[in-house]
């Protein structure tokens, strides 16, 4: 275990301030800024994984030298934005994949490349063809309830 942190008291909206993060990581942000930011991202990921292990499904991010446990409203916006950015990345990767010159490939490599093109095309087509509006229905339990009378 790289970090020794008790996350059981953390709740949505909490912030682990920079001085505490510096203590956990083991050096100041001002001395090694790039290394600190990398360690901070790893610490945020660790905190999030530990929260999920204890049943607190919260989104944790690093922000300006600190760790933020996002509120549910913030997490909704943050994760939707990250998802949209991932789709943009997929489109760029597919475009570059289409541009690959397979002239020097052996047959096995051509088949693998063709398979990748088919897979990425289908995924992007499926994303594009889905409805943009999803209607959320409240969960109704169908489990019988025991009557005390």
C-alpha positions as CSV (number, residue, x, y, z in Angstrom):
1,X,0.0,0.0,0.0
2,X,1.6,3.2,-1.2
3,X,-0.6,5.6,0.9
4,X,-1.7,5.3,4.5
5,X,-5.0,7.2,4.6
6,X,-8.2,6.6,6.6
7,X,-11.0,7.7,4.3
8,X,-13.9,6.4,6.4
9,X,-14.9,10.0,7.6
10,X,-14.9,11.5,4.1
11,X,-18.3,12.6,2.7
12,X,-19.4,14.3,-0.6
13,X,-18.1,17.9,-0.7
14,X,-15.1,17.3,1.5
15,X,-11.7,18.6,0.6
16,X,-8.3,17.3,1.7
17,X,-6.2,20.5,1.6
18,X,-2.8,20.8,0.0
19,X,-0.7,20.8,3.3
20,X,-2.4,17.5,4.3
21,X,-1.8,16.1,0.8
22,X,1.9,17.2,1.0
23,X,2.2,15.3,4.3
24,X,0.6,12.1,2.8
25,X,2.7,12.3,-0.4
26,X,5.9,13.1,1.5
27,X,7.1,16.3,-0.1
28,X,5.9,19.8,-0.8
29,X,4.3,20.9,-4.1
30,X,6.7,23.8,-4.4
31,X,9.8,21.6,-4.5
32,X,8.7,19.1,-7.2
33,X,5.6,20.4,-8.9
34,X,5.2,17.8,-11.7
35,X,6.0,14.9,-9.4
36,X,3.6,16.2,-6.8
37,X,0.8,16.6,-9.3
38,X,1.4,13.0,-10.6
39,X,1.4,11.7,-7.0
40,X,-1.7,13.7,-6.2
41,X,-3.6,12.1,-9.1
42,X,-2.6,8.7,-7.8
43,X,-3.7,9.7,-4.3
44,X,-7.1,10.8,-5.6
45,X,-7.5,7.5,-7.3
46,X,-6.5,5.7,-4.2
47,X,-8.9,7.6,-2.0
48,X,-11.7,7.0,-4.5
49,X,-11.0,3.2,-4.6
50,X,-11.0,3.1,-0.8
51,X,-14.3,4.9,-0.6
52,X,-15.9,2.5,-3.0
53,X,-14.5,-0.4,-1.0
54,X,-16.4,0.8,2.1
55,X,-19.6,1.4,0.1
56,X,-19.3,5.2,-0.5
57,X,-19.7,5.5,-4.3
58,X,-18.2,9.0,-4.7
59,X,-16.1,10.7,-7.3
60,X,-12.8,12.0,-6.2
61,X,-10.6,14.4,-8.1
62,X,-7.3,16.3,-7.7
63,X,-7.7,20.0,-8.0
64,X,-5.2,22.8,-7.4
65,X,-3.0,20.8,-5.1
66,X,-5.8,19.3,-3.1
67,X,-8.2,16.4,-3.2
68,X,-11.9,17.0,-3.7
69,X,-14.7,14.5,-3.0
70,X,-17.3,15.8,-5.4
71,X,-20.9,16.3,-4.4
72,X,-23.4,14.2,-6.4
73,X,-24.3,17.3,-8.5
74,X,-20.6,18.0,-9.2
75,X,-19.9,14.4,-10.0
76,X,-22.8,14.2,-12.5
77,X,-21.5,17.2,-14.4
78,X,-17.8,16.1,-14.1
79,X,-18.4,12.5,-15.3
80,X,-20.7,13.5,-18.1
81,X,-18.0,15.9,-19.4
82,X,-15.3,13.2,-19.1
83,X,-17.5,10.8,-21.0
84,X,-18.1,13.3,-23.8
85,X,-14.3,13.9,-24.0
86,X,-13.7,10.2,-24.2
87,X,-16.1,9.9,-27.2
88,X,-14.2,12.7,-28.9
89,X,-11.0,10.8,-28.3
90,X,-12.5,7.7,-29.8
91,X,-13.4,9.6,-32.9
92,X,-9.9,11.0,-33.3
93,X,-8.4,7.5,-32.8
94,X,-10.7,6.0,-35.4
95,X,-9.9,8.7,-37.9
96,X,-6.2,8.0,-37.4
97,X,-6.9,4.3,-37.7
98,X,-8.6,4.8,-41.0
99,X,-5.5,6.8,-42.2
100,X,-3.1,3.9,-41.6
101,X,-1.3,2.7,-44.7
102,X,-1.5,-1.1,-44.6
103,X,0.6,-1.5,-47.8
104,X,3.6,-3.0,-45.9
105,X,1.5,-5.2,-43.6
106,X,1.5,-9.0,-43.8
107,X,-1.9,-10.7,-44.1
108,X,-2.2,-11.3,-40.3
109,X,-1.6,-7.6,-39.6
110,X,-4.0,-6.5,-42.3
111,X,-6.7,-8.8,-40.8
112,X,-6.0,-7.4,-37.3
113,X,-6.2,-3.8,-38.6
114,X,-9.4,-4.5,-40.5
115,X,-10.9,-6.1,-37.4
116,X,-10.0,-3.0,-35.4
117,X,-11.6,-0.7,-38.0
118,X,-14.8,-2.8,-38.0
119,X,-14.9,-2.7,-34.2
120,X,-14.3,1.0,-33.8
121,X,-16.8,1.8,-36.7
122,X,-19.5,-0.3,-35.0
123,X,-18.9,1.3,-31.6
124,X,-19.0,4.9,-33.0
125,X,-22.1,4.1,-35.1
126,X,-23.9,2.7,-32.0
127,X,-23.0,5.8,-30.0
128,X,-24.2,8.0,-32.8
129,X,-27.5,6.1,-33.3
130,X,-28.6,6.0,-29.7
131,X,-31.3,8.3,-28.4
132,X,-29.9,11.5,-26.9
133,X,-32.6,11.6,-24.2
134,X,-32.8,8.8,-21.7
135,X,-35.9,8.8,-19.5
136,X,-35.1,7.7,-16.0
137,X,-37.8,5.8,-14.2
138,X,-37.9,5.6,-10.4
139,X,-37.1,2.1,-9.0
140,X,-40.2,0.2,-7.8
141,X,-39.4,-2.8,-5.7
142,X,-41.2,-6.0,-6.6
143,X,-39.9,-7.9,-3.5
144,X,-42.9,-8.8,-1.3
145,X,-42.9,-6.9,2.0
146,X,-43.8,-8.8,5.2
147,X,-46.8,-7.5,7.0
148,X,-46.7,-7.2,10.7
149,X,-50.5,-7.2,11.3
